[in-house]
Amino acid sequence: MPSDTAELARYLIGKTIVRKTGRNRISGRIVETEAYPPGDPSGHAYHGRTARIQSLFLDRGLAYVYFIYGTSYLLNVTAEEPGVGAGVLLRAIEPLEGINLMKRLRKTDKLRDLTRGPGRLAAALQIDQRLDGVDLCANGPLWLGTAVRETAHISTTVRIGITREVGRLLRFFEAVSPFVSGPLNEIRSR
């Protein structure tokens, strides 16, 4: 796993995220990420360590889960060495396993909309605060797996929905995936 936050964000494209709940297994292929490197004023770690963001500072490869807008949980992968706060937001996945369960959890039959966006992704995978700090590189309730097939061209663009450092190209996505979030006119790749 790369030690640089932006490199990790690119590296995760095509890998799988797997959620085990009881006898159910839900998984998806990561098709979109955003990097929040050390010192980034848009990142949660910018103002230093607090109890709420403790997991961001522990070690790379952990889940950092937080609640936003009073409606959604979001899942990040911690990205740097212990003591350095940085993370990669998982923005979208292509559903692979447990699709019927995802549809029930998300209350939709639209496959394309099940996991397109970080809040939808977390809801479809039953991600909540209890998974904050889980080691994503070890067997458990949530983990990162290998790629199930070759990844198509990875495009880079600006991040979505931030107000600081808006011009940085730190959003990575598989260009051909219909599961990438955001309106098509927001995709300015290079």
BELRAPE-V969525 format. One record per residue. N is the residue number from 1. RES is the residue in three letters. SS is DSSP state (@ for helix, = for strand, . for the rest). Layout:
# BELRAPE-V969525
N_RES_SS ; N_RES_SS
This chain:
# BELRAPE-V969525
1_MET_. ; 2_PRO_. ; 3_SER_. ; 4_ASP_. ; 5_THR_@ ; 6_ALA_@ ; 7_GLU_@ ; 8_LEU_@ ; 9_ALA_@ ; 10_ARG_@ ; 11_TYR_@ ; 12_LEU_. ; 13_ILE_. ; 14_GLY_. ; 15_LYS_. ; 16_THR_= ; 17_ILE_= ; 18_VAL_= ; 19_ARG_= ; 20_LYS_= ; 21_THR_= ; 22_GLY_. ; 23_ARG_. ; 24_ASN_= ; 25_ARG_= ; 26_ILE_= ; 27_SER_= ; 28_GLY_= ; 29_ARG_= ; 30_ILE_= ; 31_VAL_= ; 32_GLU_= ; 33_THR_= ; 34_GLU_= ; 35_ALA_= ; 36_TYR_= ; 37_PRO_. ; 38_PRO_. ; 39_GLY_. ; 40_ASP_. ; 41_PRO_. ; 42_SER_. ; 43_GLY_. ; 44_HIS_. ; 45_ALA_. ; 46_TYR_. ; 47_HIS_. ; 48_GLY_. ; 49_ARG_. ; 50_THR_. ; 51_ALA_. ; 52_ARG_. ; 53_ILE_. ; 54_GLN_@ ; 55_SER_@ ; 56_LEU_@ ; 57_PHE_@ ; 58_LEU_. ; 59_ASP_. ; 60_ARG_. ; 61_GLY_. ; 62_LEU_= ; 63_ALA_= ; 64_TYR_= ; 65_VAL_= ; 66_TYR_= ; 67_PHE_= ; 68_ILE_= ; 69_TYR_. ; 70_GLY_. ; 71_THR_. ; 72_SER_= ; 73_TYR_= ; 74_LEU_= ; 75_LEU_= ; 76_ASN_= ; 77_VAL_= ; 78_THR_= ; 79_ALA_. ; 80_GLU_. ; 81_GLU_. ; 82_PRO_. ; 83_GLY_. ; 84_VAL_. ; 85_GLY_. ; 86_ALA_. ; 87_GLY_= ; 88_VAL_= ; 89_LEU_= ; 90_LEU_= ; 91_ARG_= ; 92_ALA_= ; 93_ILE_= ; 94_GLU_= ; 95_PRO_= ; 96_LEU_= ; 97_GLU_= ; 98_GLY_. ; 99_ILE_@ ; 100_ASN_@ ; 101_LEU_@ ; 102_MET_@ ; 103_LYS_@ ; 104_ARG_@ ; 105_LEU_@ ; 106_ARG_@ ; 107_LYS_. ; 108_THR_. ; 109_ASP_. ; 110_LYS_. ; 111_LEU_@ ; 112_ARG_@ ; 113_ASP_@ ; 114_LEU_. ; 115_THR_. ; 116_ARG_= ; 117_GLY_. ; 118_PRO_@ ; 119_GLY_@ ; 120_ARG_@ ; 121_LEU_@ ; 122_ALA_@ ; 123_ALA_@ ; 124_ALA_@ ; 125_LEU_. ; 126_GLN_. ; 127_ILE_. ; 128_ASP_. ; 129_GLN_@ ; 130_ARG_@ ; 131_LEU_@ ; 132_ASP_. ; 133_GLY_. ; 134_VAL_. ; 135_ASP_= ; 136_LEU_. ; 137_CYS_. ; 138_ALA_. ; 139_ASN_. ; 140_GLY_. ; 141_PRO_. ; 142_LEU_= ; 143_TRP_= ; 144_LEU_= ; 145_GLY_= ; 146_THR_. ; 147_ALA_. ; 148_VAL_. ; 149_ARG_. ; 150_GLU_. ; 151_THR_. ; 152_ALA_. ; 153_HIS_. ; 154_ILE_= ; 155_SER_= ; 156_THR_= ; 157_THR_= ; 158_VAL_. ; 159_ARG_. ; 160_ILE_. ; 161_GLY_. ; 162_ILE_. ; 163_THR_. ; 164_ARG_. ; 165_GLU_. ; 166_VAL_. ; 167_GLY_. ; 168_ARG_. ; 169_LEU_. ; 170_LEU_. ; 171_ARG_= ; 172_PHE_= ; 173_PHE_= ; 174_GLU_= ; 175_ALA_. ; 176_VAL_. ; 177_SER_. ; 178_PRO_. ; 179_PHE_. ; 180_VAL_. ; 181_SER_. ; 182_GLY_. ; 183_PRO_. ; 184_LEU_@ ; 185_ASN_@ ; 186_GLU_@ ; 187_ILE_. ; 188_ARG_. ; 189_SER_. ; 190_ARG_.
